[in-house]
């Protein structure tokens, strides 16, 4: 059950729904996970509130979207690499330049999650 946090400038707020769908599609296509496993938090920021290097490492950024993914430690490295590529490809289709994307993944154990199951 990935939990995705997205920080972006408010100039992209009108694309929030498209960005959300792109990230989720990339996760579903990149990882063996259910399409109905959707948990995202979006935070928009005024210009200047997100600080980033425009050229590190060898990049040409004009903006930034920070994507933090909290994920149970059940996926193989190749799954995660495929997921990164798929997320970037999907965001690129929405008009987000790959250099403007920064994805950080944090893993934890399945016992670190609680989501109630269907009752009754």
N, C-alpha and C positions, 0 to 999 in steps of 0.2 A: 504494500500500500504506500506508494510514494506520496509524500507531502511536498508540494512545490510552492516556493515563495518567489515572487517576481517583483523586482524593484525596477522602475523605469520612469523616465521623465513624463510629465503630464501631457506633453505634446503627442505622445503615443496613445493616450487614453481612448481615443476614438477607435483604435485598433485592438482594444483589449480582448474583445470576443474572438477575433481572428488569431491573436497571439495565444490566447488560452487554448483554442482548438489545435493550433499548430504544435504547441508544446505537448499537449496530450496525445496527439496522433504520433508524434515522434517517440514518446514513451511506449505507447502500445505497440508500435511497429518495431521498436528497438529492443524491448524487453519482453520476455514471455509473461505478460500480465493481462488481466481482464480489462476490456474497454470501459466497463462501468466503475472502475477504480479511479475516480476523479476527485482530487482534493487539492485545491490551489488557493493561494492568497496573493492578491495583487496590491501593491503599494505604489502610488504615483508620487512624483517629487517635482518640485519647481526646478527650473534650469539652474544648474550650479550646485544643487544639493547632492548629486551623485558625482563623486570625485574619482577620476580614472586617468591612467596614462594613455595618451592618444597614440603612442607608438610602440608600447611594450607588449609582447615580444615581437618585434618586426611587423606591427599592425599599422593600420591607417584608419583609426576610429574617428567617427564624427559624432558618435553618441554611444550610449551603453545600455544594455539590458542585463541586469544581474539575475541569474536564475539559480536558486538554491534548491537542491533536491535532497530530501531526507528519505532514505531508502533502507529497507530491511536488508541485512547482509546475506542475501541468498543468490545474488547474480554473479556470474563469471565475468572476468575482465573483458572478454570479447563481447558479452552482452552490453556492458556499459559503453564500450567504444562504439558499438553499432547504434546504441541509443543516442549518444552525443551527435553522431553524424546525421541521424534521422531528425532530431530536434532542429539542428542547424539547417538542414535542407528544407524542412517545413517552414521555419521562420523566414528563410530566404524567399520562399514562394509568397510570403505575406509582404515582402519588401524590406525586411530587416537584413542589413549586411552582415555576413558572418563575422567580420572583425568587430562588430558592435555587440557581440554576444559573449558573455562570460558565464560559464556553468560551473558551479561548485557542488560536488556530491559528498554527502555525509552518510555513513552507514551505521546502523545499530542492529541489535538483536531483535528477533521477533517478539521476545518477551518484553521489549521496551515500548510496545504498542498496545493500545486498548481501543477497540472499536466494537461496540456491542453487536452481537449477532441478532438476527430476527428472533423475536420472542413470540411464543404461542403458536 
